[in-house]
Amino acid sequence: MVTGQDTGGMISMFEFKIAPRQGPPRHVHHREDETYYVLTGEFLFEIGGTRYTLVPGATIFAPRDVPHCWANSSDAEAKIMMACTPGGFEEFFEETAKAMMDKAEPAQMNQIMAKWGCEPTGPPLFA
């Protein structure tokens, strides 16, 4: 939606369409704070070990250096918006998407995460 380049590195914003019971594995960012806004469906978040259920219109903040993950807990595709501060994190998504299309090994994905100041901390919510 908005890139770091658009905002002079201040913020990046994304809209995701997420399949049921899908979401990223548990991880931690060391550079970005993330703010989420639920557009449709229902999402389960885990931030710092505490779980939250969010419905449309709800917002939640995941600060840097705090492990977190989330997943669509609905029975249908759901939409969520995410803002990353500072901006520029869209480049991480571009690099990981390319690596997944190239069928990268988990070790390579971990290297990409490390390059962008992230590290995996556990499995997805619906492993």
N, CA and C atoms as an extended XYZ file, in Angstrom:
381
Properties=species:S:1:pos:R:3:atomname:S:1:resname:S:1:resid:I:1 pbc="F F F"
N         0.825       -1.195        0.000 N   MET     1
C         0.000        0.000        0.000 CA  MET     1
C         0.869        1.259        0.000 C   MET     1
N         1.832        1.328        0.951 N   VAL     2
C         2.761        2.447        1.056 CA  VAL     2
C         4.133        1.859        1.367 C   VAL     2
N         5.142        2.296        0.635 N   THR     3
C         6.495        1.772        0.860 CA  THR     3
C         7.322        2.743        1.692 C   THR     3
N         8.417        2.236        2.198 N   GLY     4
C         9.359        3.090        2.900 CA  GLY     4
C         9.877        4.198        2.007 C   GLY     4
N        10.040        3.894        0.737 N   GLN     5
C        10.508        4.904       -0.218 CA  GLN     5
C         9.469        6.023       -0.351 C   GLN     5
N         8.186        5.663       -0.323 N   ASP     6
C         7.110        6.662       -0.414 CA  ASP     6
C         7.134        7.630        0.769 C   ASP     6
N         7.592        7.151        1.928 N   THR     7
C         7.492        7.933        3.166 CA  THR     7
C         8.833        8.382        3.715 C   THR     7
N         9.870        8.317        2.896 N   GLY     8
C        11.192        8.709        3.393 CA  GLY     8
C        11.686        7.808        4.503 C   GLY     8
N        11.259        6.534        4.482 N   GLY     9
C        11.703        5.556        5.470 CA  GLY     9
C        10.937        5.566        6.776 C   GLY     9
N         9.878        6.353        6.849 N   MET    10
C         9.138        6.473        8.107 CA  MET    10
C         8.220        5.285        8.394 C   MET    10
N         7.521        4.777        7.366 N   ILE    11
C         6.530        3.727        7.575 CA  ILE    11
C         6.311        2.958        6.275 C   ILE    11
N         5.950        1.704        6.394 N   SER    12
C         5.469        0.884        5.280 CA  SER    12
C         4.132        0.308        5.706 C   SER    12
N         3.191        0.223        4.762 N   MET    13
C         1.877       -0.341        5.069 CA  MET    13
C         1.518       -1.404        4.050 C   MET    13
N         0.903       -2.476        4.546 N   PHE    14
C         0.568       -3.627        3.726 CA  PHE    14
C        -0.858       -4.067        4.008 C   PHE    14
N        -1.491       -4.669        2.999 N   GLU    15
C        -2.760       -5.361        3.195 CA  GLU    15
C        -2.536       -6.800        2.779 C   GLU    15
N        -2.900       -7.723        3.655 N   PHE    16
C        -2.715       -9.143        3.384 CA  PHE    16
C        -4.057       -9.848        3.327 C   PHE    16
N        -4.190      -10.766        2.380 N   LYS    17
C        -5.314      -11.702        2.339 CA  LYS    17
C        -4.752      -13.023        2.837 C   LYS    17
N        -5.334      -13.542        3.905 N   ILE    18
C        -4.781      -14.707        4.589 CA  ILE    18
C        -5.787      -15.855        4.566 C   ILE    18
N        -5.333      -17.014        4.124 N   ALA    19
C        -6.166      -18.215        4.110 CA  ALA    19
C        -6.444      -18.675        5.544 C   ALA    19
N        -7.519      -19.454        5.745 N   PRO    20
C        -7.837      -19.953        7.085 CA  PRO    20
C        -6.660      -20.699        7.713 C   PRO    20
N        -6.466      -20.447        9.010 N   ARG    21
C        -5.454      -21.120        9.836 CA  ARG    21
C        -4.033      -20.909        9.314 C   ARG    21
N        -3.809      -19.782        8.626 N   GLN    22
C        -2.486      -19.454        8.116 CA  GLN    22
C        -1.973      -18.176        8.772 C   GLN    22
N        -0.660      -18.095        8.869 N   GLY    23
C         0.025      -16.924        9.414 CA  GLY    23
C         1.492      -17.255        9.566 C   GLY    23
N         2.307      -16.277        9.896 N   PRO    24
C         3.746      -16.514       10.006 CA  PRO    24
C         4.098      -17.327       11.250 C   PRO    24
N         5.270      -17.938       11.250 N   PRO    25
C         5.739      -18.600       12.473 CA  PRO    25
C         6.082      -17.550       13.529 C   PRO    25
N         6.216      -17.997       14.755 N   ARG    26
C         6.639      -17.096       15.827 CA  ARG    26
C         8.004      -16.528       15.441 C   ARG    26
N         8.163      -15.217       15.673 N   HIS    27
C         9.407      -14.557       15.303 CA  HIS    27
C         9.545      -13.264       16.100 C   HIS    27
N        10.709      -12.657       15.986 N   VAL    28
C        10.959      -11.376       16.645 CA  VAL    28
C        11.670      -10.460       15.651 C   VAL    28
N        11.258       -9.192       15.659 N   HIS    29
C        11.918       -8.155       14.858 CA  HIS    29
C        12.804       -7.337       15.800 C   HIS    29
N        13.996       -7.025       15.340 N   HIS    30
C        14.884       -6.186       16.150 CA  HIS    30
C        14.974       -4.765       15.612 C   HIS    30
N        14.296       -4.492       14.494 N   ARG    31
C        14.347       -3.162       13.890 CA  ARG    31
C        12.988       -2.481       13.785 C   ARG    31
N        11.923       -3.254       13.616 N   GLU    32
C        10.602       -2.678       13.337 CA  GLU    32
C         9.612       -2.939       14.458 C   GLU    32
N         8.738       -1.954       14.655 N   ASP    33
C         7.506       -2.140       15.405 CA  ASP    33
C         6.433       -2.427       14.367 C   ASP    33
N         5.420       -3.219       14.737 N   GLU    34
C         4.333       -3.530       13.810 CA  GLU    34
C         2.999       -3.222       14.474 C   GLU    34
N         2.110       -2.611       13.695 N   THR    35
C         0.748       -2.336       14.138 CA  THR    35
C        -0.193       -2.990       13.136 C   THR    35
N        -1.174       -3.728       13.636 N   TYR    36
C        -2.105       -4.486       12.798 CA  TYR    36
C        -3.519       -3.963       12.983 C   TYR    36
N        -4.297       -4.008       11.895 N   TYR    37
C        -5.699       -3.616       11.903 CA  TYR    37
C        -6.475       -4.683       11.132 C   TYR    37
N        -7.461       -5.300       11.766 N   VAL    38
C        -8.235       -6.370       11.142 CA  VAL    38
C        -9.334       -5.761       10.280 C   VAL    38
N        -9.338       -6.151        9.011 N   LEU    39
C       -10.356       -5.684        8.063 CA  LEU    39
C       -11.540       -6.640        7.993 C   LEU    39
N       -11.263       -7.941        7.842 N   THR    40
C       -12.323       -8.951        7.784 CA  THR    40
C       -11.860      -10.198        8.516 C   THR    40
N       -12.799      -11.015        8.935 N   GLY    41
C       -12.469      -12.281        9.585 CA  GLY    41
C       -12.092      -12.091       11.041 C   GLY    41
N       -11.409      -13.101       11.559 N   GLU    42
C       -10.966      -13.092       12.953 CA  GLU    42
C        -9.518      -13.570       12.987 C   GLU    42
N        -8.695      -12.894       13.774 N   PHE    43
C        -7.285      -13.241       13.872 CA  PHE    43
C        -6.909      -13.525       15.312 C   PHE    43
N        -6.054      -14.520       15.479 N   LEU    44
C        -5.470      -14.838       16.770 CA  LEU    44
C        -4.047      -14.307       16.758 C   LEU    44
N        -3.700      -13.491       17.736 N   PHE    45
C        -2.356      -12.953       17.883 CA  PHE    45
C        -1.722      -13.514       19.143 C   PHE    45
N        -0.420      -13.688       19.097 N   GLU    46
C         0.350      -14.017       20.286 CA  GLU    46
C         1.505      -13.028       20.324 C   GLU    46
N         1.524      -12.187       21.345 N   ILE    47
C         2.560      -11.169       21.494 CA  ILE    47
C         3.136      -11.301       22.890 C   ILE    47
N         4.436      -11.595       22.957 N   GLY    48
C         5.076      -11.758       24.258 CA  GLY    48
C         4.463      -12.863       25.088 C   GLY    48
N         3.937      -13.903       24.439 N   GLY    49
C         3.372      -15.047       25.145 CA  GLY    49
C         1.902      -14.910       25.512 C   GLY    49
N         1.298      -13.738       25.300 N   THR    50
C        -0.117      -13.532       25.598 CA  THR    50
C        -0.912      -13.602       24.303 C   THR    50
N        -2.055      -14.284       24.347 N   ARG    51
C        -2.901      -14.433       23.158 CA  ARG    51
C        -4.071      -13.458       23.187 C   ARG    51
N        -4.400      -12.970       21.983 N   TYR    52
C        -5.488      -12.018       21.797 CA  TYR    52
C        -6.295      -12.439       20.579 C   TYR    52
N        -7.614      -12.327       20.651 N   THR    53
C        -8.479      -12.558       19.501 CA  THR    53
C        -8.961      -11.209       19.010 C   THR    53
N        -8.758      -10.944       17.711 N   LEU    54
C        -9.149       -9.667       17.124 CA  LEU    54
C       -10.181       -9.872       16.032 C   LEU    54
N       -11.185       -9.008       16.014 N   VAL    55
C       -12.256       -9.018       15.018 CA  VAL    55
C       -12.149       -7.735       14.189 C   VAL    55
N       -12.936       -7.614       13.109 N   PRO    56
C       -12.847       -6.419       12.270 CA  PRO    56
C       -12.962       -5.120       13.074 C   PRO    56
N       -12.051       -4.204       12.759 N   GLY    57
C       -11.996       -2.919       13.446 CA  GLY    57
C       -11.019       -2.889       14.606 C   GLY    57
N       -10.503       -4.049       15.007 N   ALA    58
C        -9.569       -4.112       16.135 CA  ALA    58
C        -8.144       -3.849       15.668 C   ALA    58
N        -7.352       -3.267       16.551 N   THR    59
C        -5.962       -2.932       16.295 CA  THR    59
C        -5.106       -3.507       17.416 C   THR    59
N        -3.875       -3.912       17.072 N   ILE    60
C        -2.936       -4.391       18.074 CA  ILE    60
C        -1.525       -3.979       17.681 C   ILE    60
N        -0.691       -3.739       18.675 N   PHE    61
C         0.688       -3.286       18.485 CA  PHE    61
C         1.648       -4.396       18.910 C   PHE    61
N         2.623       -4.680       18.055 N   ALA    62
C         3.675       -5.662       18.361 CA  ALA    62
C         5.014       -4.922       18.333 C   ALA    62
N         5.557       -4.578       19.502 N   PRO    63
C         6.807       -3.818       19.524 CA  PRO    63
C         8.018       -4.663       19.141 C   PRO    63
N         9.018       -3.993       18.621 N   ARG    64
C        10.270       -4.687       18.293 CA  ARG    64
C        10.818       -5.365       19.550 C   ARG    64
N        11.582       -6.399       19.337 N   ASP    65
C        12.240       -7.183       20.391 CA  ASP    65
C        11.279       -7.992       21.252 C   ASP    65
N        10.012       -8.092       20.850 N   VAL    66
C         9.036       -8.927       21.557 CA  VAL    66
C         8.564      -10.015       20.589 C   VAL    66
N         8.796      -11.288       20.901 N   PRO    67
C         8.353      -12.371       20.009 CA  PRO    67
C         6.841      -12.315       19.794 C   PRO    67
N         6.436      -12.601       18.557 N   HIS    68
C         5.022      -12.557       18.230 CA  HIS    68
C         4.718      -13.434       17.022 C   HIS    68
N         3.438      -13.671       16.812 N   CYS    69
C         2.933      -14.333       15.614 CA  CYS    69
C         1.436      -14.087       15.581 C   CYS    69
N         0.837      -14.449       14.478 N   TRP    70
C        -0.602      -14.285       14.306 CA  TRP    70
C        -1.078      -15.252       13.245 C   TRP    70
N        -2.383      -15.464       13.212 N   ALA    71
C        -2.975      -16.339       12.196 CA  ALA    71
C        -4.440      -15.991       12.027 C   ALA    71
N        -4.938      -16.258       10.841 N   ASN    72
C        -6.363      -16.153       10.552 CA  ASN    72
C        -7.044      -17.328       11.243 C   ASN    72
N        -7.862      -17.044       12.228 N   SER    73
C        -8.572      -18.111       12.943 CA  SER    73
C        -9.984      -18.314       12.406 C   SER    73
N       -10.317      -17.634       11.292 N   SER    74
C       -11.621      -17.768       10.639 CA  SER    74
C       -11.666      -19.028        9.782 C   SER    74
N       -12.865      -19.374        9.342 N   ASP    75
C       -13.050      -20.503        8.428 CA  ASP    75
C       -12.938      -20.086        6.967 C   ASP    75
N       -12.736      -18.793        6.706 N   ALA    76
C       -12.641      -18.272        5.343 CA  ALA    76
C       -11.456      -17.311        5.248 C   ALA    76
N       -11.093      -16.957        4.034 N   GLU    77
C       -10.033      -15.972        3.836 CA  GLU    77
C       -10.384      -14.702        4.611 C   GLU    77
N        -9.376      -14.059        5.190 N   ALA    78
C        -9.570      -12.831        5.959 CA  ALA    78
C        -8.509      -11.817        5.554 C   ALA    78
N        -8.783      -10.558        5.850 N   LYS    79
C        -7.862       -9.486        5.475 CA  LYS    79
C        -7.384       -8.732        6.706 C   LYS    79
N        -6.120       -8.349        6.637 N   ILE    80
C        -5.500       -7.589        7.719 CA  ILE    80
C        -4.571       -6.544        7.114 C   ILE    80
N        -4.472       -5.410        7.771 N   MET    81
C        -3.494       -4.394        7.393 CA  MET    81
C        -2.383       -4.387        8.426 C   MET    81
N        -1.167       -4.111        7.958 N   MET    82
C        -0.023       -4.029        8.858 CA  MET    82
C         0.782       -2.789        8.509 C   MET    82
N         1.196       -2.058        9.535 N   ALA    83
C         2.108       -0.926        9.368 CA  ALA    83
C         3.406       -1.269       10.082 C   ALA    83
N         4.532       -1.078        9.388 N   CYS    84
C         5.859       -1.296        9.968 CA  CYS    84
C         6.548        0.052       10.110 C   CYS    84
N         7.084        0.292       11.294 N   THR    85
C         7.870        1.495       11.514 CA  THR    85
C         9.218        1.113       12.099 C   THR    85
N        10.313        1.583       11.534 N   PRO    86
C        10.371        2.424       10.348 CA  PRO    86
C         9.988        1.645        9.094 C   PRO    86
N         9.915        2.362        7.974 N   GLY    87
C         9.547        1.759        6.702 CA  GLY    87
C        10.702        1.016        6.052 C   GLY    87
N        10.384        0.351        4.948 N   GLY    88
C        11.387       -0.381        4.179 CA  GLY    88
C        11.264       -1.884        4.267 C   GLY    88
N        10.366       -2.378        5.134 N   PHE    89
C        10.279       -3.821        5.344 CA  PHE    89
C         9.682       -4.555        4.151 C   PHE    89
N         9.112       -3.815        3.203 N   GLU    90
C         8.595       -4.454        2.002 CA  GLU    90
C         9.690       -5.200        1.244 C   GLU    90
N        10.929       -4.756        1.378 N   GLU    91
C        12.043       -5.433        0.717 CA  GLU    91
C        12.260       -6.832        1.297 C   GLU    91
N        11.993       -7.009        2.589 N   PHE    92
C        12.050       -8.335        3.207 CA  PHE    92
C        11.019       -9.250        2.560 C   PHE    92
N         9.785       -8.754        2.401 N   PHE    93
C         8.736       -9.575        1.797 CA  PHE    93
C         9.072       -9.939        0.360 C   PHE    93
N         9.640       -9.013       -0.376 N   GLU    94
C        10.036       -9.308       -1.759 CA  GLU    94
C        11.108      -10.385       -1.794 C   GLU    94
N        12.095      -10.285       -0.916 N   GLU    95
C        13.179      -11.273       -0.890 CA  GLU    95
C        12.693      -12.647       -0.430 C   GLU    95
N        11.833      -12.686        0.585 N   THR    96
C        11.348      -13.988        1.051 CA  THR    96
C        10.399      -14.622        0.033 C   THR    96
N         9.592      -13.813       -0.645 N   ALA    97
C         8.699      -14.363       -1.677 CA  ALA    97
C         9.507      -15.009       -2.789 C   ALA    97
N        10.578      -14.356       -3.205 N   LYS    98
C        11.436      -14.926       -4.254 CA  LYS    98
C        12.081      -16.223       -3.760 C   LYS    98
N        12.567      -16.228       -2.530 N   ALA    99
C        13.201      -17.431       -1.980 CA  ALA    99
C        12.201      -18.583       -1.891 C   ALA    99
N        10.961      -18.298       -1.511 N   MET   100
C         9.946      -19.354       -1.430 CA  MET   100
C         9.624      -19.895       -2.820 C   MET   100
N         9.562      -19.012       -3.808 N   MET   101
C         9.307      -19.470       -5.186 CA  MET   101
C        10.461      -20.339       -5.688 C   MET   101
N        11.673      -20.046       -5.209 N   ASP   102
C        12.854      -20.828       -5.575 CA  ASP   102
C        13.014      -22.059       -4.688 C   ASP   102
N        12.014      -22.301       -3.810 N   LYS   103
C        12.005      -23.453       -2.904 CA  LYS   103
C        13.233      -23.481       -1.988 C   LYS   103
N        13.487      -22.334       -1.346 N   ALA   104
C        14.631      -22.194       -0.441 CA  ALA   104
C        14.503      -23.143        0.742 C   ALA   104
N        15.633      -23.603        1.225 N   GLU   105
C        15.702      -24.445        2.424 CA  GLU   105
C        15.471      -23.577        3.666 C   GLU   105
N        15.038      -24.183        4.778 N   PRO   106
C        14.825      -23.400        6.004 CA  PRO   106
C        16.060      -22.599        6.435 C   PRO   106
N        17.243      -23.150        6.285 N   ALA   107
C        18.461      -22.426        6.675 CA  ALA   107
C        18.618      -21.146        5.857 C   ALA   107
N        18.283      -21.200        4.572 N   GLN   108
C        18.379      -20.013        3.730 CA  GLN   108
C        17.337      -18.975        4.156 C   GLN   108
N        16.147      -19.429        4.491 N   MET   109
C        15.111      -18.502        4.956 CA  MET   109
C        15.552      -17.830        6.264 C   MET   109
N        16.188      -18.587        7.156 N   ASN   110
C        16.691      -18.011        8.407 CA  ASN   110
C        17.766      -16.966        8.137 C   ASN   110
N        18.595      -17.185        7.114 N   GLN   111
C        19.616      -16.199        6.748 CA  GLN   111
C        18.967      -14.908        6.252 C   GLN   111
N        17.915      -15.048        5.469 N   ILE   112
C        17.202      -13.858        4.985 CA  ILE   112
C        16.597      -13.110        6.164 C   ILE   112
N        15.985      -13.839        7.080 N   MET   113
C        15.412      -13.188        8.260 CA  MET   113
C        16.493      -12.434        9.033 C   MET   113
N        17.637      -13.066        9.241 N   ALA   114
C        18.723      -12.429        9.990 CA  ALA   114
C        19.195      -11.154        9.289 C   ALA   114
N        19.267      -11.209        7.976 N   LYS   115
C        19.679      -10.030        7.190 CA  LYS   115
C        18.768       -8.843        7.481 C   LYS   115
N        17.487       -9.107        7.717 N   TRP   116
C        16.502       -8.056        7.949 CA  TRP   116
C        16.201       -7.845        9.431 C   TRP   116
N        17.064       -8.330       10.321 N   GLY   117
C        16.902       -8.079       11.746 CA  GLY   117
C        15.800       -8.876       12.402 C   GLY   117
N        15.491      -10.053       11.852 N   CYS   118
C        14.447      -10.925       12.398 CA  CYS   118
C        15.048      -12.274       12.758 C   CYS   118
N        14.384      -12.960       13.649 N   GLU   119
C        14.788      -14.336       13.939 CA  GLU   119
C        13.561      -15.162       14.287 C   GLU   119
N        13.549      -16.409       13.857 N   PRO   120
C        12.436      -17.294       14.201 CA  PRO   120
C        12.518      -17.669       15.678 C   PRO   120
N        11.349      -17.811       16.321 N   THR   121
C        11.326      -18.195       17.733 CA  THR   121
C        10.434      -19.391       18.003 C   THR   121
N         9.768      -19.900       16.955 N   GLY   122
C         8.911      -21.070       17.150 CA  GLY   122
C         7.994      -21.282       15.968 C   GLY   122
N         7.131      -22.280       16.081 N   PRO   123
C         6.236      -22.633       14.968 CA  PRO   123
C         5.068      -21.661       14.828 C   PRO   123
N         4.338      -21.742       13.718 N   PRO   124
C         3.114      -20.945       13.581 CA  PRO   124
C         2.072      -21.370       14.628 C   PRO   124
N         1.045      -20.574       14.796 N   LEU   125
C        -0.012      -20.893       15.759 CA  LEU   125
C        -0.734      -22.180       15.396 C   LEU   125
N        -0.963      -22.404       14.116 N   PHE   126
C        -1.656      -23.609       13.660 CA  PHE   126
C        -0.667      -24.467       12.885 C   PHE   126
N         0.282      -25.040       13.580 N   ALA   127
C         1.341      -25.842       12.937 CA  ALA   127
C         0.812      -27.185       12.494 C   ALA   127
